[in-house]
Amino acid sequence: MKPDTEESDAQGVNMNCPDLEGKRPESTEETECSSIPNGDSSAALSPRLYKRRWLMVFLFSSYSLSNAYQWIQYGIISNIFTKFYGVDYFAIDWLSMIYMLAYIPFILPVTWLLDKKGLWITALMANALNCAGTWVKVASVTPRLFGVTFFGQFLSAMSQVFILGMPSPLASVWFGTDEVSTACSIGVFGNQVRLRKNQLS
């Protein structure tokens, strides 16, 4: 009966970890699947932890910080930009409100993309949009190009939709169960630090 038990255990592991189908892991440290085999909650497989996981979370925190900085960068000195672009205060306010408005229609598609394509594609798209939005705004520093500035801000707002959904998946994929809360808080930390600094400016 013992071989049958081992075979059923292997099938339970394979059902939770499709990548291990046809294989028997030699130890729990050699698999990246953290699912619990069916019917045995004491045999949870531990994820493989890499030292570079802390670099990953700090990199994420840094570009989250750079994106949050752009949210109200115009609003904190709106009196200057109204004169520079020749627009009213309401138009300048829209440069910050577009961040919140873009979140409403795009959060569901972005969440679907994160689930289907994973962190790598989502992070690349977030950084690409953030970088593109920043350079578009740099190129629009001309009084007649307020529309271009608004477009650049929209690209940065789209990047924020990707960024806000990433801390939890990033922490759960790269970190162990006793590090998830710390990693998630570090991921959110950059965004919050930049917002507090903007508000104090």
N, C-alpha and C positions, 0 to 999 in steps of 0.2 A: 504493500500500500504506500510505502514511502515514495517510490518513484512517481506514482500518480499524484501525490501531494505536491511534489516539487514541480511537476508539469503544470498542475493547475495554478500554482503560484506564479510560474513564468507567464502563463496566459493572462493572469490578472495584471501583471506588470506591463505586458505588451498592450493590453487594452487601454491602459492609462498613458502609456508612452509608445506611440506608434513608431517612433524612430528606433526603438529597441527590438522591433519585431524580428524574430529569428535569431536573437542574441540573448545570452544570459550574462548580465553584468557581473564581474568578479567581485566588486564591492560597491557599496553605496556611494563612494567618493568618485567613481568613474563614470557617473551618469549625470546629466544636467536636468533630468526630469525630477520634479519634487512632488509628483502625484503620489497618493496613497493607494497601494494595491487593493483590489476589491476584497473585502472581508477581513483585512488585517491592518488595523489602524496603527499597530506598533511597528510596522516595517516601512515607514515613510522613507523615501529616497531623498538624500540631501543634494542640493544643487552644488555644482562646482563653483568655487569662488576664486576670482582672479584679483591680483593686487591692483590691477589697473581700474578696478571698479570705482575706486575713490576719485581717480582722475576723470572718469566719465561723468560722475555726478557733479564734480566741480566745473567741468566744461559746460554741462547743461546749465548749471546755476549762473555761469558767466554770461551766456548768450540770452538767458531769461532776463538777467539784469539789464543788458543792453537794449532789449526790446521794451522793457517796462520804462526805461528812461525816455523813450520816444513817445510814450503815451501823452503826457501833458507838458512836453518840452515847449510847445507854443503857448499853452495856456498860462504858464507861470510868468511870462513877459508879453501878455497879449496886447498891452498898450503900444509896445514897440512894433509888433507885427501888423497891427491894424494900420499904422502909419506907413510901414514899409510896403505892404501889398495893396494898400488903398481899399481895404475891406472893413466891414463892421465887426463888432465883437462877436456877434452870433456866428459869423463865418469862421472865426478863429476857434470858437467853442466846438464847432463841428469837427475840428481836427482831433479833438480828444474823444468826442462822442462816437466817432466812427469806430473806435476800438470796441465799444460795447455793442454797437449796432451790428458789426460784422460777426460778432460771436453768435447771435441768435440764429441766422439761417445756415451757418457753416459748421456749427459744432457737431451735428449729427453726421454729415459726410466725412468730417475729419476723424471722428470716433470710429466710423466704419473702416476708414483707411488704416488707422492705427491697429485695429483688430486683424485686418486682412493682410497688411503688408509689413507690419511690425515697426519696431522703434527706429531701425536704420533709415528706412525710406522717410518716415515721418520727421525724424530729426534733420535729415538733409533738406527736405522741403521747407521746414521751419527756418533753417539758417539761410537758405537761398532767398526766401521771401524777405527775411529781415535785412539781409545784405542789400538786396535790390531796392527795397524801400528806402534804405538809408542813402544810397548813392543817387537815387532819383531826387530826393529832397536836397542833397548837396548841389545837384545840377540845376535845381529850380530856384536858386537864390538870386532871383531877379524880380522886380516889382510886378512885371506883367505875367508871371508864371505861377500864380496862386493855384490854378487848376492842376498844374503838374505837381505842386507841393501836396495837394490833396490826394492825388493818385499815389504818390510815394507813401503818404500816411496810411492809405488804404492797404497797400502791400504789407506794411508793418503790422497793421491790425489783423490781417490774414495770418501772419506769422504767429501772432499771439494766440490765435485759436488752436494752432498746433501745439504751442508750448504749454498752455495751461493744462492740457490733458496728459502730459507726459510724466510728471513726477512719480505717480503711483506705479504705472507699468515699468518705468525705469528701475525703481527701487525693488519691485517684486522679481524682476528678471535677473538683475545683476547682484542682488544681495541676499544674504541668509535671513532666516526668519527673525533672528535677534537683532538685525541691522536695518530692517525695512523702515521702521519709523524714523530712525536717524537719517537715513539716506533721503527719504521723502521730504523731511524738514529742510535738509540742505538744498534740495532741488527747488523748494519754494522760497528759500531764504533770499536768493539773489533778487527775485522779483519784488519781494516786500521791502528789502533794503533800498532799492532804487526808488520805489514809490514814496517811502518815508522821506528820503532826501529831497525829492522833488517838492513835497509838500512843505518842507522846511525852508526851501529856497525863496 
